[in-house]
């Protein structure tokens, strides 16, 4: 086997280095799933379709839930149909669940082979469609266990027991306090968190849109395939460089290379290596190099009749100095055997067409063999690493909002609430923000995480349009200019009066110097709150989602309006919008909004607005804390469905934006959270 020339060999080495680095980053950046105390499996399974009447739903956790754990079952239409729950007998799991805890910087695996069921009783099945089961508990290590699962029912409708009423109970105060304590301070060992979604692309003015990324598993499989393909291409390149003829292995014999006529020469460009075959042979007399040994570290080639030599560093310590075609020994401009540091431009003699190929020596075979073995080892390591990374995670997964990910029957992220005020539905991993948890609403502060909202004006006249301008100033005191596009816009501006009236959802534009501006008209006197909802790209490349709020004043006589009473139905333009669901503090529950044309017999044809079928903003009475909730990507039984985890009891004003026939409408509700 003939050794690769320097340039291709360097290219192959560089490719392999890149492949190895990619593999290391890939395997290191895929943390294992954690599952301590969370849901393992359920009956019915997550996403299953059931065509026979049910009386119970069984949820199997990796440890027994607290006695005061809280469960709800929500039927299509938003009514609760749960009728209490009980502990069940521990049961072996069909497939063990593996968890990893980060202890002293090392992931330590633990495996759970037993499921501890909580059996939730169903009072009745009032309709066909999707039923959602929500749960809240606290694990033995203090970690909050919160999440949902759902199934679709297509069987016969069943009647409620005589005298039964939908439950209105709330989570026990001790349970809420335990969950809140962990979410604000943390406790116990730190479990491995689920992989973060790919951050949205950063933007500089003017803003541009972007699509969502795929999930972590898809990226892992794609990258693994790409790395394996790179390794295969490297191996193919090595094999294609093998000569098709030559002296059989182990039969190396010195030969004299006939010289071409004196004038038949060609020149190589500066920095290019001479013909390797000219420097690979010993002299015709069979003698050794001028150093008398095989440890020379340079290879010297000479040109017939020119008196010029070129010296290059030998790639193997076993190489000897080459002799010229005349049989004499050439040497570099320095001590024989010294490592050459430069290469001079040299005419090179081409061998005749009938010259014998270079012999295949042990050093050549070892060099190429090592390269092939490296490629093979890389592929094996990738396959092994990928397999190990998938151990314990082959099961379908559900995610509780406490930041842990457990093996279960395929439930996607449900109701994860970001500490930045965003809440996301199942299946929207790309929109999950760091710090997802519960216990807070945002927008109550003008400065968070070193970023500050600085408006140019803090007041304006009633009824007059002004150009509302502001900057987001970073920790370095300079205006931020790199923002991620989230739901088709790099920044969402929410404006509402302190009495929760006069809601507006605007989208300002940014100039290259970081100044945002948007036309703003306020018809009512009094104090207002302006919220900037965005994700900024920090100096280290991270996406930091934030909601900042500032006060804005309209001079004049101000008479605050009281909140309208809670209602399930309201109108927005020519449409009637019905709210279905019961928000419960600390618990992730579905809220469905159904839009019908007023007086019509068919649902309105909703269009996607800002990348979704609707957007829901809730603002808390009093401190004006904001929660921005995003819906499931597709309609569920014809309704726009959100997963809401209210951060605290109280009254909220909910604003639902939707679009029909190119026009955006807003439906508003007063929501009371017990």
N, C-alpha and C positions, 0 to 999 in steps of 0.2 A: 504494500500500500504506500503510495507516495504522499509525503507530507504536504499539507496545504500551503500555498504561497502565503506571504505575510498578510497582504490586504484581505483576502477572503477569510483567513484565519482570525484576524482581528474583528472582522464583521461578525463571524459566528460567535466569537467569545463575547462581543458586546451584546448580541442578541440573547445569548444564554444568560448573561448577567441581568438583562432587563427582565427576562422571563422569571428568573429566580427572585428578583426583587418584587415583581408583581405577585408571585405566589406567596411570598412572605407577608406582604401587605394584605392580600386577600384573606389568607388563613388567619392572620392576627386580628383583622378587623371584623371578624364574624363571631361575636360573643355567643356563648351557649345560652339556651333558654333556662329561665328559672321558674320553678313551679311550687314553691313552698306554700302549703295551706290553700292553694287555689283550686279551681274547678278542673277535674281530670276528664270526666265523661258525664253524659247525661242520658236519660231515657224519658222522652224521645231524644234522639241525637240532634245536635245543632243543625238546623237547616232541613231536617227531615220533613216529609209529607206524611201525615197521619190521616187515614180514612175511617178509623173506628173511634168511637167515643172513648175519651180518657177520663179517669177519675183522679189521677195523680201525675205529678212530674217528679222524677228522682234526679237529684244532682249529687254526684260523687266527688267529694273533695279529698285532697291528699292528707288532711287531718280533720278531725271533728270540729265543726264550726261551733261558735259560742252558743250558749243557751239562749241568748238574747239576739241572735242573728236575725236579720230582717229579709223577708222574701215577698215579692209581689208577682202576680201574673196579670198581664194586661191583654185584654181581648181586642179584636178589631173593633174600632169605634172608641177605644180609649178607656173603657170601663174595667175595673179590677174584678177578677173572678176567683182570686185565691181565697181559701177558707182555712188558713192555719197551716202549720207544718210540724213535723216530728223528726227526731233522730231515727236513723235506721241502723241495722246491724252492719258492722264492718264486712266488706266483701272484697275478695281478691280481684284485682284489675286484670282484664284480659291482656293488657300491655302495660308494663311498668312505666312509671313517669319518672324521668330523671331531672333533677334540678342542680344548679350550680350556685354556690355562694362564694362571693369574693371575700376571702379571709387573708389578711396580711398581704394583699396584692396578688394572691393566687386563687384561681377558681377551684373550689373543692366540690366534687360531685356527690350528690345524695340521690338515692333511688327510692321511689315509693311504689310498692306493689299492692297496697291495700287502699280501697276507696271507702270513705266514710260518708254514707248517704244522708242527705236531708230530703225528706219526702214532703212535697208541697201538695196539699189537697186542692182540687178544682171543684168549685161549687157547681158550675155548669159550663156549657160551651154555647154561647148565645149566637154565634155566627161563624161562617167559614172565613178563612183568611189567616193572617199571621198572628200568632200569640207570642208575647215576649215575657220572659221570666227574668226578673232583676233580683240581685242578692247583694247583701252588705254584711260583712263580718270583720273580725280582726284575728290574725293568725297568732300562734303562740309566741312568735318573736316580735309581736307588736305591729307587723306589717298589715296594712289595710287590704282586705279582700273584697273587691267590688267589681261587678261586671254584669253582663247579660247573656242570655242565649235565647234562641227563638226557634219555633217550628211552625209549619203551615198545616192547618186543619181543613180537611175537605169532606168530613163525614157529616152525619145528621146533627141538626141543632138539638140541644138538650135543655130542659127547663131547670130553673133554679129551685132549690128546696123551698118549701112553704115558709114564709116569713123571713127568708134570708135577705140581707141587705149587703151591698158592696162594702167592703171594709174601708175604714177611714183612719186606721191606726198609723202611727208614725214610728220611726226607729226609736229605740230606747235612748234616753239622754246619755246613759253610761256608754252605750255603743258609739254614739256620735262623738262623745268626748274622747274615747280611746282612739277612734279613727283620726280625729283632728289632732290629737297629741302626736301621733306618728308623722302625720303629713307636715307638721310645722317644725318638728325637731328630729325625727327619725329615731329608730331604735333597732336593736338586734343586728345580726349580720347583714351585710349588704348583698342582696341578690343580684345576679347578672340581669341587666336590662335588655329589652328587645332591641334589635338593630334599628338605628334611626333611619328615617327616610332620606332619600337623597334630597339635599337642599335645592330649593328653587334657584334658577339662575339669577345671578346678580345683574343689576341694571345700572346704567348711568343715563342721565337725561339725553334724549327723551326716553320715556319708559317704553318697554316692549313686552309683549305677552309671551307666555311659555306654557308648555304642557306639563302634565304630571309625569312623575317618574314611575318605574315599576317597583314591585316589591323586592325585599332583600333577597328572598330565595331565588327569584328570577335572575337578579343581577349576579348572584353567586354562581348559578349554573352557567350563565353566559360567560362570565370571566374565566371560570374553570375551563370551559371549552376553548376559549381564546388562548389561554396559556398552553393547553395541551396541543393546540394547532401550531403555536409558535415553536414548541419543542419538536413536533414532527417535521416542520419545515427546516429546522436546524439540522436534524438528523438526515433529511433528504439532501440538503446541501453538502453535507459531509460525504454521503455515499456517492453523489454525482461527481465528486472530485477524485474518486478512485480511478487509477489508470486501468485500462482494459487489457493491457499487455505488460509484461515485465518478467523479471527473474523470479522464479518461485521462492516462497518464503524459506529463509534459511540458506539460500544459495547466492550469497553476495560475492561477486568477484570483481576485482579492479580491472578496468579497461582503459585504454588510451583513446581519447576523443580526437579524431582527426581534425586538424585545423583547417579552417576556410582560408581562401586566399587573403593576403594581407589587407587588401582594400575592402574586403567584403565584411564590413562591420555596420552596426547601427548603434545609435546613442539612446540612452534612457534619460528621461527627465529627472531633474533634481529631486532627490529623496526617494527614488524608486529603486527597488532591489534588483541586482543583476540576476541573470538566469540562475535559478537554484541548482540546476543540474551541473553547471560549470564548477560550482564549489562543493559538490557532494562527493567527488571522486578523489582517490589518492593518486599519486604520481604513477607513470607507466612502469617505473622500476619497482613499484610495490613498497617503497620506503615510507617511513613515517614522516610527519611534519617536522619542520625545523626545530620544534621544541622537543622532539623525541618522545612524545607521549600523546595520550588521548584526552587530556584535560584542557586543551586550548579552548578559550571562550570566544574566539573570533573566527570568522570565515572570510578568507581573502580571495578575491577573484582577480585575475590579470587579463589584460587584453594583448593579443599578439601584436608585436611590432610597435605598440604605442608607448610603452614604458610607463603607463599609468595604472594605478591600482585602485580598488575600491574595497573598503572594509565595512562590514556590517556585523552587528552583534549576533553571535550564534544563539539559537533558541534552545539548544540542549548542551549540557556540559560534556556530553560524550562525543560531540563533534570534533573533528580535527581540521587543521588548516588545509585549505585546498591548494593543490599545486597547479601551476599553469600547464597549458597544453604542450609546452616545450620540455616539461619534465623538471624544471627548476622550481624551487620553493619561493613563494612570494610572502611578503610580510607587510604589516601595516607600518605607518610612520610612527613607530614607537616600539616598546618592548614587545616581543612576540608573545601572544597570549593575553595581552592587556585588553580590557573591555573597550571596544570602540564606541565613541560617542557621536561621531558624525559619519555621514555617508556622502561620498563625492560622486559627482556625475561621471559616468564611465561608459565608454562604448562596450557593448557586449557581443561576443561571438556566438552566433546561432549554431547549434549542432547540425550536422548533415542529416538528411532525411533517413539514412540507413543506420544512424548511430543507435547503439543499444540504449534502452531506457535505464534510468538510474536504479541502482539496486535498492531493494527494500531492506533496510537495516532494522535492528531491534529498537533503536530510538524512534524511528519513524512509526513503527507499528505501535509502540507504546503511546506516542503522542496522539495518534488518531483513535486508538482504542480508548484512551482516557476520555476523549471528547464524546465518543459514542456512549460510553458508560455514563458520562455525566448527563447526557440527554435522556437515556433510559432511566437513570435514577430520578431525574426530575419528574418524569411522567409518573413513576411509581409513587413518589412522595406526594404529588398532587392528588392522585387517586386515593391514597391512604389518608391524607389530611382531610379531603372532602368527606370521605366515609366517616372518619372520626368526628368531624364537625356535625355530621347529621345524626350521630348516635343519640337516641333519646329525643330527637326532634322530628322523627318521621310521623309522629302522630299529628293529626290536625290540632290546631291551636286556638285557644281563646285568650284574651288579655284582660286582666283586671286593671283598673285605673290606678292602682297603687304602684305601677312601674314594674310589675313582674309579669312574666309570660309563661303560661302553663300549657301542657299538652292536653288537648280535649278534642271535641268533635267538630273542629273546623270553624269555630266562631271567630270572626275577625275582630279587630279593635272596636269596642263598643263604648260609646259615651266617654271617651277619654277627654278629660277637661284640662286644658292647659292653664298653668299658673299665670299666663299672660292674658287670660280672659277668653281664649278661643276654646270651643268645644267641638269635637269632631265625631262623625258617625262611623259605623262599621265600614270597613273597606276603604278608608281614606288614609292609609299610612303616609302617603306623601305630604299630607297636611298636618300630621301630628307634630306638635312643637315640643322642644325640650322643656322639662319641668312640668309635664302634664301631671295634674293632681287635682285636689279639690280644696275648698276652704277659703277661696278668695275670689273677688271680682276685681277688675282692673279699671284704669282710667281715673283713679282718684288722686294721682300724683302727676306733677308736671315733669319730674325727673326720675328715671329708673335706670339702673345699670350703667350709670355714667352718661346717659343720653338725655337731653333736655329739649323740650319743645319751646321755641322762642317766637311768639307772634310779633309781627310788626305793629299791629294795632290791637288794643284791648277793648275798644268800644266803637260803636257806630250808631247812626241815626235810624230810627224806626222807619221801615218801608222803603229805604233807599239801598240800592245795590252798591256794594263796595267790593273791591278786589282784596279778599282776605289772603294775607301772605304770612308765611312763617318759615322757620328753619328747624331742622333737627340737628342739634349741635352735639358732637361726640365728646368722648373723654379728653381728646386733645384740644378742645376748644374750637375746632373747625367744623363747619357744616358737613354733615354726612351726605354723600352723593351716591352711594351704592346701596340699592334696595332690591330685595327679591320680589318678583311678581307673584302675588298670591290672589287667586281668584280673579285673574285677568288684569289686576291693577297693582301697582307698587305701593299705593297708600290709599286707605279708605278714611274719609273724614266724616264723622258723625257729629251732628249738632242737635241739641235738645235743650229746652228750657228747664230751669230748676224745678218746675212743677211737672216735668215730664211731658210737656206739650211742645208742639212745633217741631217735630222730628224731621231731620233732613239727612240723607245719605249721599255724600258728594265725593267726587274724585278729582282732586287737584292735579296740576301738572308741575313738573320741576324744571328749572333752568339749570344750566351746567354748574352754576355756583352754589347749588343746593337750596335755592329759594323755591318754595312751593306756593302756588297761588290758585284761587278759584273764586268765581263770583259768588257772593253771599248776600241774601236779602233776608232780613228778620222783621216781621210785621208786628211783633209784640214787644212791649217794653219789659224790662226786667233782666235778671241774670240768666245767662245761658252757660252751658258746658260744651266745649269743643273737644272731641276726641280724635287723636291721630292713631290709626290702627295700621301697623306696618311690620315688616321684617327687614332689619338692616344687616348688611354684611360687615362684620367687624374686621379689624386690621389683620387678624389671624385667619380670615376666611370663613369664620363660622356665621351661620344665620341666627340672628337674635330677634325673636318676635317680641314686640312691645306694644302696649297701648298707653299713650300719654294723654293727659287731659289738662286743659287750661280754662279759666273763667273768661267769659266775654259778656260785656254789658251793653244794654240798650237803654239809654236814659228815658225817663218818663214815668208816668203813674203806672204802678205795677200792682195788679190784683191777682194773686196766684189762684189757679183753678184747681179744684180738688180732683183726685183720680176718679174716673168713672167706676162704677161697681164691676166686679168680675162678671164676665159673660163668655159664653161658648161660641157665639155667632156674631159676626159683624159684617159690614159692607165696605168695599173698596172699589169706588167707581161703579161699574155695572155688575160687579161680582159679589157674591155672598161667600164668605170664608168661615169655615167651621173649625174650631180647635178641639182636638181629641187627645185625652191623656190627663194624667194627674201628676204634676211635678211634686217630688218629695225630696226634702232636704237631705243631702248626702248620698242619695240613691240615684243611679242612672236609670231613667225611665224614658219611654218613647213619647214624643209629642208629634201628632200628625195634623197637618193643615190641609183641608179639602176645599178646593176652589170650584164653585159652580156659577154659571151665569144666572143672575137673579131672574127668577121666573122661568128659567129654562129647564129642560129635562135631561141635559147631558152635561158632564163636567167640562169646565173650560179647558181649552187646549194650551197648557202651560208651555212656555218656551224657556230655554236655559238663559239665565241672567247671571253674568259674571261667573260663568262656568258651572252653574248649578241651577236646579229648578226653584230655588228660593234661598233667602238668607234671613236669619232670625237674630235680632239683637234684643237683649233684655237689660233694662237699666233699673237698678234698685232704688226704691224710694229712700230719701234721706241723704246717704253719702254719695249717691249717683254712681255707684260701682257698676261697671259694664261687663256683660258676658256676651260674647259673639259666638253663635252656634252655627255650624255648617251641616247641611242635610246629607242623607244618603244620596249617592249619585243617580239612582234611578227611583222612579215613583214606586211606592209600595201600596198595592191595592188602590191605585189612582190618587194617592195622597202624597204630599211632601212630608217626609218623616225625619225628625231630628231626635237626637239622644241628648237629653238635658240632665245635668247634675247640678241642681241649685246649690250655691255655696253657703247659703244661710237662709233661715226663715225670714219672712217679711213679705212686703208687697212689691211687685215688679210691674213695669210697663213693658210689654212685649211688642216689637215691631217686626212684621213679616213682609219682606219685599218679594214680589213676584212679577213676572212679565207675561203678557198676552198680546198678540198682534203687534209686537214691537214697542208696546207701552208698558212702563213700570208702574205698579200700584203698590200701596202699603196698607196692610191691615193691622190695626192696633188693638191690644187686649190688656186688661188688668189681670194679673195672675197673682194669686195668693199662695204662698208656700208656707205650710204649717211648720 
